[in-house]
């Protein structure tokens, strides 16, 4: 599926586990953990001969200025076609069917919780404190770390996630995603997504 075609289906639906359809957990909730889902291209949709992913997968993300330090797990898609995210709010999920951080092209996607069921903040709660120019380090298995710098942070409605989030071509970026206010319990929880974009350091 192309990025243009995805424009109509991409979205992060944030809510509580009790009220939302099974989707990837990206977001905060008060009380309880929010859930979120993004319809994402799967492995079968990867372009033939795709070389955008380096051999070394990411294993940890660090943003020293805000104290973010999260282990990374590779994730895929649910039966419903939404991106999965580790249940542990201390762990970020890397969309393994897309580029990895450090790839030569495309958007490497990392997503995570901002809290747990008790409301304790997770690592991706720090995304709301990021500033332009902040250093983002991604450690990789069997390879040198890659360093990015934050260039943008924006909040979008949950049903208006840009198709560029999952793009596999174009200039390389690191895309970090979690849920964001407003929180509307009668509509399933948080209704927005926070998206942070970072580019390779020196670019």
Backbone as a ProteinNet text record, in pm:
[ID]
protein_1_A
[PRIMARY]
XXXXXXXXXXXXXXXXXXXXXXXXXXXXXXXXXXXXXXXXXXXXXXXXXXXXXXXXXXXXXXXXXXXXXXXXXXXXXXXXXXXXXXXXXXXXXXXXXXXXXXXXXXXXXXXXXXXXXXXXXXXXXXXXXXXXXXXXXXXXXXXXXXXXXXXXXXXXXXXXXXXXXXXXXXXXXXXXXXXXXXXXXXXXXXXXXXXXXXXXXXX
[TERTIARY]
85.3	0	88.2	58.2	139.8	106.9	197	173.6	47.2	20.7	-100.7	-224.8	-222.7	-337.3	-356	-245.5	-254.7	-317.9	-317.2	-367.6	-509.7	-587.1	-727.1	-744.9	-641.2	-660	-571.9	-464.6	-377.1	-449.2	-424.6	-482.7	-449.3	-440.3	-413.7	-536.5	-602.5	-723.4	-687.3	-688.8	-647.3	-767.4	-758.6	-867.4	-822.3	-913.8	-878.8	-890.6	-817.8	-825.9	-967	-1051.1	-1186.1	-1278.3	-1247.8	-1340.6	-1291.1	-1161.6	-1108.1	-1095.3	-1107.3	-1080.5	-933.1	-896	-755.3	-667.2	-582.9	-494.7	-364.6	-266.3	-136.3	-146.8	-80.2	-84.3	24	-15.5	80.3	64.3	-50.4	-77.5	-108.1	-115.8	-147.1	-295.5	-330.9	-470.4	-476.6	-579.4	-594.7	-741.5	-783.6	-697.5	-670.5	-570.5	-544.7	-461.9	-415.2	-332	-418.8	-376.5	-449.3	-406.8	-491.7	-455.4	-458.8	-379.4	-374.9	-345.5	-391.7	-363.2	-331.9	-240.5	-207.8	-211.4	-294.8	-295.1	-163.3	-89.6	46.2	68.1	157.8	191.3	259.3	227.2	286.4	403.4	460.2	579	551.5	431.5	399.8	396.4	375.7	366.2	501.2	606.8	739	781.6	841.8	885.4	988.5	984.1	1081.1	1220.3	1315.8	1452.4	1472.1	1384.6	1395.1	1524.9	1608.3	1735.2	1739.9	1624.3	1620.9	1654.6	1650.4	1677.5	1820.7	1894.5	2029.4	2023.2	2135.8	2138	2118.9	2164.6	2160.4	2029.3	1948	1822.9	1848.6	1758.3	1775.8	1748.6	1816.9	1795.6	1763.3	1794.3	1765.6	1760.5	1671.8	1664.3	1691.6	1772.8	1806.3	1796.7	1737.1	1736.4	1786	1915.9	1975.3	1910.6	1873.6	1825.2	1696	1609.4	1481.8	1477.4	1588.9	1595	1525.8	1493.2	1429.4	1535.3	1504.9	1596.6	1511.5	1484.6	1392	1453.3	1432.5	1467.4	1371.7	1419.8	1339.1	1316.2	1191.3	1155.9	1098.6	1132.3	1074.1	928.6	840.3	697.9	646.7	530	467.9	328.9	233.1	94.9	2.1	-111.1	-213	-295.5	-386.2	-477.3	-562.5	-587	-668.1	-586.2	-454.1	-370	-314.2	-318.6	-264	-128	-45.6	88.7	78.3	154.6	157.8	267.6	251.2	348.2	363.6	485.6	504.6	416.1	365.5	277.3	350	477.9	556.5	582.8	539.7	560.5	706	794.5	937.2	1003.2	925.3	978.8	912.7	992.9	940.8	932.3	838.2	825.9	879.5	959	1008.2	928.9	871.8	796.3	893.3	905.9	1012.2	989.4	869.3	844.9	879.7	924.1	969.1	1118.1	1171	1313.9	1351.6	1477.8	1531.6	1603.3	1615.3	1695.3	1836.2	1881.4	2010.4	2002.6	1882.5	1865.2	1888.4	1917.5	1948.6	1829.1	1709.6	1589.4	1468.7	1362.7	1236.9	1227.9	1111.2	1078.3	1086.3	1178.8	1190.1	1096.6	999.9	894.2	919.3	920.6	924.1	802.2	731.2	610.8	608.3	545.2	540.1	433.9	410.2	317.4	371.9	281.5	325	293.6	211.5	186.1	140.5	118.5	67.9	-73.3	-127.2	-264.6	-288.8	-182.1	-194.2	-168.2	-134.9	-108.8	36.7	124.7	266.8	323.5	400.9	450.6	547.9	535.6	629	734.8	826.8	938.3	894.4	792.2	753.8	673.7	647.7	590.2	685.6	814.9	915.3	907.1	834.3	825.5	767.5	676.9	613.7	710.5	826.3	925	1038.2	1034.1	1141.6	1137.5	1256.4	1270.9	1348.1	1331	1407.7	1556.3	1630.4	1773.6	1814.7	1719.4	1754.1	1819.2	1917.3	1991.4	1917.2	1894	1828.7	1927.9	1962.2	2057.7	1983.7	2013.7	1957.9	2074	2078.9	2179.8	2132.4	2228.4	2192.8	2273.2	2216.9	2284.8	2395	2518.8	2629.9	2672.5	2633.9	2670.9	2683	2745.6	2759.4	2623	2607.5	2483	2461.8	2336.1	2305	2246.9	2281.3	2239.9	2152.2	2040.2	1948.7	1931	1875.1	1839	1693.6	1621	1478.6	1461.1	1372.9	1343.9	1199.7	1110.4	968.9	896.2	794	703.6	565.3	469.4	334.6	230.6	111.7	-1.5	-105.9	-157	-257.9	-375.9	-495.9	-610.1	-579	-636.5	-603.5	-635.5	-730.7	-766.7	-698	-597.1	-526.2	-375.6	-334.2	-192	-137.8	-33.8	16.1	66.9	41.5	91.1	242.6	309.6	456.5	515	434.3	484.1	542.7	479	523.9	591.7	636	696.3	827.9	856.7	979	1082.9	1050.4	1142	1158	1244	1267.4	1375	1398.7	1502.8	1480.2	1587.1	1572.3	1532.7	1436.4	1396.2	1366.2	1370	1324.7	1193.6	1087.6	955.4	914.2	886.4	845.5	699.9	619	474.2	420.3	329.1	252	118.9	29.6	-99.8	-88.9	-192.1	-192.4	-335.4	-352.5	-485.5	-549.3	-682.4	-771.2	-809.7	-841.2	-886.1	-1036.7	-1107.1	-1253.6	-1301.5	-1330.5	-1369	-1487.3	-1583.8	-1702.9	-1676.1	-1558.8	-1521.9	-1402.9	-1373.9	-1270.9	-1135.9	-1119.6	-991.3	-929.3	-797.7	-727.2	-758.3	-770.8	-816.9	-710.5	-587.2	-481.5	-355.1	-262.5	-132.5	-22	80.1	199.5	302.7	354	453.3	578.7	690.6	820.2	903.2	959.6	1043.4	1186.3	1279.5	1422.1	1496.3	1601.7	1680.3	1821.3	1893	2029.8	2113.6	2191.5	2276.6	2372.4	2386.1	2475.9	2407.4	2280.7	2211.5	2152
-119.4	0	123.6	220	340.1	434.5	532.1	631	710.6	738.6	813.3	732.8	602.9	518.5	507.2	509.7	498.7	621.3	733.2	857.1	842.8	759.9	744.5	648.4	570.3	468.1	486.6	564.6	583.8	659.2	619.2	691.5	622.4	697	641.1	665	559.3	572.2	547.2	653	641.5	622	527	504.5	416.4	367.2	273.6	132.9	34.5	-102.1	-157.9	-108.1	-161.4	-111.3	4.9	65.6	69.4	55.2	66.8	-70.2	-72.3	-195.7	-229.8	-357.5	-395.3	-315.5	-231	-147.1	-128.6	-68.8	-50.7	50.2	22.1	111.6	216.4	339.9	447.8	549.1	556.4	681	681.9	804	823	809.4	780.7	786.4	818.9	885.5	920.1	907.6	798.8	693.3	586.6	503.8	388.2	421.4	318.9	336.3	354.3	442.4	461.6	358.8	337.3	248.9	326.9	283.4	353.1	255	286	197.2	275.6	226.5	288.6	181.9	200.5	107.4	124.6	16.3	25.8	-72.8	-39.4	-134.7	-255.7	-373.2	-493.2	-542.2	-655.8	-706.7	-735.9	-786.1	-820.6	-698.6	-581	-459.1	-393.9	-448.3	-388.9	-394.9	-286.6	-286.4	-395.6	-455.4	-558	-498	-572.5	-523.5	-408.6	-391.8	-283	-296.5	-191.7	-193.2	-83.2	-33.7	79.9	41.4	-87.4	-130	-178.7	-122.3	-173	-308.8	-380.9	-513.8	-507.5	-400.7	-391.6	-329.3	-403.6	-347.5	-258.8	-166.9	-80.9	-157.9	-120.1	-187.3	-91.5	36.9	131.9	273.6	357.5	498.3	582	686.1	775.5	920.3	1003.4	1147.6	1207.8	1234.4	1273.6	1395.4	1497.5	1620.1	1600.1	1509.3	1488.7	1358.8	1285.7	1164	1043.7	1047.7	932.9	825	704.1	590.6	464.4	415.7	303.9	193.1	70.6	-44.8	-51.4	-103	-112.3	-258.3	-290.5	-422.4	-408.4	-503.2	-504.2	-548	-478.1	-511.9	-515.6	-575.3	-583	-524.8	-603.6	-556.7	-658	-609.9	-696	-760.6	-847.7	-910.8	-806.5	-694.6	-587.9	-496	-519.7	-439	-314.8	-307.7	-190.7	-224	-123.3	-142.5	-184.8	-286.5	-328.2	-252.7	-245	-177.1	-259.5	-272.5	-349.7	-298.2	-390.8	-352.3	-272.7	-299.1	-232	-87.3	13.1	152.7	196.3	110.4	140.7	96.2	32.3	-23.9	42.4	77.2	133.2	23.4	38.8	-55.9	3.3	-74.1	-33.8	-110.6	-39.8	-102.9	-171.9	-303.6	-377.9	-397.1	-371.5	-384.3	-256.8	-154.9	-31.4	-13.4	102.2	127.9	124.3	94	100.7	233.9	280.9	401.2	382.9	480.1	469.5	424.6	388.6	351.1	472.3	447.1	555.6	630.1	576.6	644.2	602.1	681.8	647.3	688.3	657.4	695.2	573.4	578.2	473.4	509.3	422.5	454.3	384.1	463.2	411.7	466.1	378.8	420.9	359.4	427.9	375.3	439.7	376.1	428.9	555.2	634.3	742	710.9	606.2	567	421.5	373.6	238.3	241.8	126.7	119.3	198.9	220.8	296.5	444.6	484.3	625.1	664.5	569.7	600	627.9	733.4	774.5	673.8	652.5	570.4	657.4	594	667	768.5	736	826.5	947.4	954.5	1078.4	1195.2	1165.4	1269.8	1336.2	1275.7	1335.9	1476.8	1500.7	1633.2	1741.6	1702.4	1799.8	1820.7	1751.1	1765.2	1901.6	1949.6	2077.1	2057.3	2152.1	2151.2	2150.2	2061.6	2052.8	1948.6	1891.4	1788	1668.6	1611.3	1495.6	1366.7	1282.8	1153.5	1045.4	957.4	850.9	717.4	641.3	506.9	408.3	321.3	217.3	99.3	32.5	-77.6	-202	-315.4	-442.1	-463.8	-476.1	-505.7	-392.4	-269.6	-154.8	-31.4	71.5	195.9	260.9	339.5	414	513.3	548.7	655.9	771.7	892.1	1011.9	1097.8	1142.3	1230.7	1359.2	1459.7	1582.3	1615	1658.9	1689.2	1814.4	1804.9	1920.1	1964.1	1877.9	1916.3	1833.3	1894.9	1825.5	1881.4	1794	1842.7	1745.1	1797.6	1717.5	1718.5	1600.2	1589.6	1509.9	1531.5	1446.8	1301.4	1211.6	1069.6	1013.9	1072.3	1020.9	1097.4	1177.2	1254.5	1233.7	1111.9	1081.3	1087.5	1167.6	1182.5	1050.7	1024.7	901.6	892.7	1007.8	1008.4	936.4	912.6	843.7	707.7	635.6	501.8	494.2	606.8	602.5	525	459.1	378.2	441.5	554.4	621.8	766.7	838.6	978.8	995	1117.2	1146.2	1068.9	1020.5	943.5	1031.7	983.4	1051.1	945.5	988.9	907.9	967.7	886.2	934.3	868.1	949.8	902.4	938.6	843	864.7	819.3	898	858.6	932.8	904.9	973.7	1106.9	1188.6	1323.1	1367	1465.5	1519	1578.2	1597.4	1583.6	1439.4	1414.2	1283.2	1288.4	1209.8	1209	1066.4	1033.1	895	844.1	932.1	886.7	860.9	901.2	876	780.9	712.2	609.3	647.9	773.9	811.7	931.4	927.4	1039	1045.4	1167.4	1187.1	1244	1259.2	1316.6	1232.5	1260.7	1195.7	1299.5	1274.3	1357.2	1290.2	1364.7	1313	1398.2	1333.5	1402.1	1352.5	1445.7	1411.5	1452.5	1361.8	1389.9	1347.4	1419.5	1388.8	1349.1	1278.3	1240.1	1362.1	1351.5	1462.2	1499.9	1629.4	1675.5	1693.2	1652.3	1668.2	1806.4
0	0	0	-83.8	-91.8	22.4	45.8	150.1	121.9	-5.2	-40	-3.1	-34.4	-1.7	147.9	220.6	365.6	429.7	359.8	417.6	468.5	403.2	441.8	558.7	590.6	692.4	815.1	803.3	917.3	1027	1149.8	1261.2	1390.3	1498.9	1629.5	1715.8	1754.9	1835.8	1980.9	2060.9	2199.9	2289.5	2380.1	2473.2	2585.6	2663.9	2769.7	2716.6	2774.9	2724.5	2724.9	2813.2	2823.5	2713	2653.9	2560.1	2416.9	2396.2	2261.7	2196.8	2063.7	1990.7	2006.8	1988.2	2004.1	1909.6	1966.1	1887.3	1962.9	1895.5	1960	2071.9	2182.7	2298.1	2288	2258.9	2250.3	2362.8	2427.1	2492.2	2638.2	2691.2	2830.3	2855.1	2976.1	3014.2	3161.9	3200.2	3340.2	3375.8	3442	3493.1	3388.8	3414.1	3328.6	3207.2	3139.2	3021.9	2899	2810.8	2686.3	2584.1	2485.5	2376.1	2247.3	2152.9	2026	1916.6	1797	1686	1562.1	1483.1	1356	1249.1	1149.3	1038	964.4	951.8	900.3	787.8	694.6	589.5	650.1	601.1	658.7	575.5	617.2	549.8	403.1	373.5	235.9	145.8	207.2	128	105.2	163.8	148.1	1.6	-49.2	-188.2	-214	-331.2	-366.6	-366.3	-310.3	-307.5	-211.2	-112.4	-15.9	62	55.3	127.8	231.4	273.9	365.3	507.9	540.3	677	692.4	785.9	809.1	877	873.5	933	1083.9	1146.2	1292	1339	1413.6	1465.7	1587.7	1616.4	1733.3	1862.3	1969.3	2097.6	2212	2195.7	2304.4	2248.6	2305	2269	2392.7	2375.2	2485.8	2440.3	2525.2	2503.8	2634	2645.3	2772.8	2838.7	2761.2	2824.2	2902.6	2855.2	2923.6	3003	3004	3084.2	3024	2895.3	2831.4	2807.2	2852	2833.3	2828	2707.8	2691.1	2607.2	2650.4	2568.6	2449.8	2337.4	2216.1	2180.3	2148.2	2096.6	1955.9	1869.9	1736	1745.1	1672.5	1672.1	1529.1	1512.4	1381.5	1383.1	1332	1325.4	1390.7	1437.4	1495.8	1385.8	1424.8	1329.7	1258.8	1328.2	1269.5	1179.3	1171.4	1083.8	1147.9	1281.3	1350	1409	1423.3	1478.8	1624.1	1662.7	1802.3	1876.7	2008.7	2094.7	2220.6	2273.7	2397.3	2510.6	2592.5	2703	2810.2	2827.5	2930.9	2890.1	2970.6	2933	2937.3	2989.3	2988	2858.4	2769.2	2645.4	2524.8	2425.4	2300.9	2195.7	2103.3	1993.5	1864.6	1793.9	1661.2	1556.3	1460.1	1352.1	1257	1273.5	1206.7	1057.1	1005.9	863	786.9	857.6	796.1	818.8	782.8	803.5	951.4	976.7	1111.9	1130.1	1252.5	1276	1219	1143.1	1078.3	934.1	887.5	746.8	657.8	531.8	440.4	386	409	360.4	443.1	434.8	499.4	645.1	701.9	839.3	930.2	1025.8	1127	1241.6	1270.8	1366.9	1500.3	1607.1	1743.4	1816	1887	1957.9	2096.5	2190.9	2326.4	2412.1	2527.4	2627.2	2692.2	2746.3	2834.4	2980.6	3005.5	3143.8	3149.3	3272.2	3289.3	3345	3381.8	3429	3556.3	3633.3	3758.3	3739.5	3617.6	3590	3606.5	3640.8	3652.6	3513.7	3502	3371.9	3312.8	3182.7	3108.6	3043.1	2971.3	2912.7	2807	2728	2620.8	2669.5	2798.7	2853.5	2831.4	2821.7	2802.9	2665.8	2571.8	2438.8	2443.7	2536.8	2542.3	2588.2	2642.1	2687.8	2588.9	2476.3	2378.7	2311.4	2276.9	2208.6	2079.1	1989.5	1865.1	1898.2	1834.4	1857.9	1958.9	2034.5	2132.3	2063.9	2131.9	2081.5	2115.7	2015.4	2032.9	1989.8	2081.6	2052.6	2042.1	1939.6	1925.3	1922	2021.8	2026.6	1944	1876.1	1787.7	1822.1	1787.1	1812.2	1708.9	1756.5	1667.7	1577.5	1610.2	1527.1	1614.9	1560.9	1635.1	1655.8	1762.6	1781.5	1666.8	1645.3	1550.7	1630.8	1589.2	1661.5	1572.2	1627.9	1557.5	1638.4	1573	1643.6	1610.9	1711.8	1696	1609.8	1512.2	1426.5	1434.2	1485	1489.9	1594.1	1650.8	1743.2	1719.5	1695	1666.6	1718.6	1740.8	1784	1673.3	1640.5	1535.2	1587.2	1532.9	1569.3	1539.8	1618.2	1604.2	1466.3	1396.8	1264.6	1152.2	1187.6	1085.3	1093.6	1131.6	1134.7	991.7	967.2	829.5	772.4	645.3	583.5	583.4	595.5	595.1	715.7	819.4	938.1	902	809.8	774.8	637.3	584.9	451.3	453.1	341.5	329.9	238.8	179.4	88.4	130.4	60.6	92.6	197.9	238.9	336.1	465.5	527.7	651.6	769.5	847.8	971.3	1077	1199.9	1312.5	1359.4	1366.2	1405	1536	1636.7	1768.5	1789.4	1836.5	1845.8	1980.6	2036.2	2153.1	2149.5	2243.8	2247.6	2320.6	2302.3	2359.6	2389.2	2479.2	2508.9	2383.8	2386.7	2503.1	2532.3	2659.8	2703.6	2720.4	2640.8	2642.1	2668.2	2794.5	2828.1	2747.9	2720.3	2648.7	2500.8	2453.5	2313.9	2303.9	2413.2	2408.7	2461.7	2508.8	2567.4	2499	2486.3	2423.8	2275.5	2225	2088.3	1995.2	2043.4	1961.2	1971.1	1883.3	1882.8	1882.2	1959.9	1959.1	1869.8	1773.1	1679	1689	1715.1	1718.2	1600.9	1525.7	1411.4	1439.3	1412.2	1427.8	1302.1	1269.3	1150.3	1191.7	1105.9	1141.3	1177.5	1281.4	1324.7	1210.9	1189.1	1083.6	950.3	940.3	811.5	800.2
[MASK]
+++++++++++++++++++++++++++++++++++++++++++++++++++++++++++++++++++++++++++++++++++++++++++++++++++++++++++++++++++++++++++++++++++++++++++++++++++++++++++++++++++++++++++++++++++++++++++++++++++++++++++

